[in-house]
Amino acid sequence: MAFDVDHVLAEATTEELAALVCGSGSWHTTGIPRLGVPPLRLADGPHGLRVTEQLLTQAVPATCFPTAAGLGSSWNPALLKRVGEALAHEAIALGVDVVLGPGLNIKRSPLCGRNFEYFSEDPLLSGTLSAALVYGLQSNGVGGCLKHFAVNNQETDRMRVDAVVAERTLREIYLAGFQRAVTAAAPWMVMCSYNRVNGTLASQNSWLLTDVLRGDWDYSGVVVSDWGAVYDRIAALIAGLDLEMPQAQGRAEAVAAAVEAGELSREVLEVAAERLLALTDKAASAVRPAGKIGHHDLARQAALESMVLLRNDGVLPLAPQAKVALIGAFAATPRYQGSGSSKVNPRELDRLLDTLSARCDVTYAPGFRLSGELDDDLIDEALLAAEDAEVIVACLGLPDAEEAEGFDRTHMRIPENQRALVASLSEAGKPVVVVLSNGAAVEVADWVEETSALLEAWLGGEAGALALAQVLTGEAEPSGRLTETLGLRLEDYPSALMFPGESGQVMYGEGVLVGYRGFDALEREVAFPFGFGLGYTTFRYDSLTLTDTGSVVTRDLRVAVSVTLTNTGERAGAEVVQVYVRNAPASVSRPVRELRGYTKVWLEPGETRTVIVGLGIDAFAFWSTPHERFVVESGVYAIEAGPHSRDLPLSGGLRLDVPRLPSALHDESTIAEWFADTEAMEALQARAVARTGERFALSEQMYTVVAGQPLRRFAMFPGGVLTAEDVDAVLAEYGRSV
Ligand code: BGC
């Protein structure tokens, strides 16, 4: 133990504790040197270390991995763990104690400026991948920090917008990934978001930071503010925000003064300080391996797994030494990461122009201006370069300036000058392979037919271009799958009507129907569905079997979903077996199906393997608003398996029998709700009969008319057989609110 936490708490002055919870400079905690408590160093970020002296100065060189949009597409927690381990080694070399990542906000709209930093539109994927990265970091003695907690799904007005979200939507979608990662990986830190959640700033939201995070999920680490997210430090401390970052003028003094004035109890300050001391102690006594900067090969492997092959008429992989017209400025000026707080200064940077030239006979032309300006001469030059080529590889995507922290896009198209280039290239009479470099999804539907192949490379990090050359030439397999739906048009996304809100408010009116959940509910055609991705081989799914143990009642239900998978092609390749649960009819509206398990497997040509995906009770649960908890209802659930959300060739049924939920009747419960609760209703009838000799009865027609009215108000009209005392008495026994 580096120091004794209790001793420090007993010895520290109020001023020292106040300074401890307020941070020092841009990147350090304050520590209490007098009592042997060292400061901690924090650094961004999720896909590579950004160690700077000042907030916005250039970072020292470090490995730049693919951003989360790419890493997520790997659907491979084992890879995320290895990236976490490498980040830890780089952090150790740079003297960093906590890495400020991963970011796991849900991709609610493709327009969000930070989608490149987030994993998915689905919380299971976001949560499991985040947990793996955090595990990789922390098993090497470096802390991880989940961010941005919570509901930071847009950059527009991000420092004050009020996200108005129903609790069920929060629990099932926007908090669910955090819950999974918090409970599975116990991150050293959680960073609150800038925005408001249902009226209260996340930094001052005691429901979020204390009731849910600590109460429901048992979190015992440190909650840190996003940089500059705290308005009222005292309110934030009381709500459960332990550490404010960066250092803000006069804050520590204000906290100490509030304690002196009796406006803040010293106990509240001590609770936050104690958590910080425990973390500092953990960091100071961690057994860490030797630090190392430079993980280019792992960055390459991660980029390989990040790429999603969306279309291929057989042109890929390219023939050895193919004559290639390599078109597009991104081949020479790679687009490999996003802008903002996650910007890494890479030690090395591969360019496709070099990596592909080493493998093919390449003629290069830029084809378009990065500024977006249309330049017909560049298009002509590209067509000239294509004249002698067998195949055109066009490197398109989003320019650096179009996606970054701090703002959202207003459309999801590629720049017009690139669109014009594709149209011209497609008329050259050669197969056109489009490689996309972008962090957020782009519309492809109106030009994809003009291509022979489409490879979504996301922002592939420093070795992305090497990985690309390997995939294009078939040295390696593209094994990524979409973690977000590619809609036909922006207008098709479930959030389109409400994003990004106005007048300081954004309504999450689509509820839990985010991403594929919404596209499926609306039966909307998509460009490429959630989970989709091709490889260079093919797979066959046979025979699904379900084996369940435990039960819902004892909350230890486990279902093993076994699928027989065969590689039917001639190359080794990867498949992501995805398991969805088609929800049984429920008392609330539920998504058609939800991803509940997945596993990535590599199979040799002709190899057959039994793949097992495990499901727990949470795979069947939804958040019941009246019961204020996750519940499972009786019914037959279809468990479907296959290569993506819209191709699920195997399915089996699982019947779950669950005792009736305890009553959630309350003062305002409707006649229909009372009648649905036979026990409570019978108790009510018994009282009516005892007093008046009559049951409370309604004709069928009358029932239809009044079923939606609160019973208490309807039943007590003059001439009714029920009294307020009857209702109170039954509620006392069966109701939720009493
Ligand atoms: C970002 C965080 C980041 C922090 C420190 C904020 O603007 O939202 O993700 O960790 O800055 O750079």
Boltz pocket constraint, residues with backbone or C-beta under 6 A from the ligand:
constraints:
  - pocket:
      binder: B
      contacts: [[A, 44], [A, 45], [A, 100], [A, 147], [A, 226], [A, 227], [A, 341]]
      max_distance: 6.0
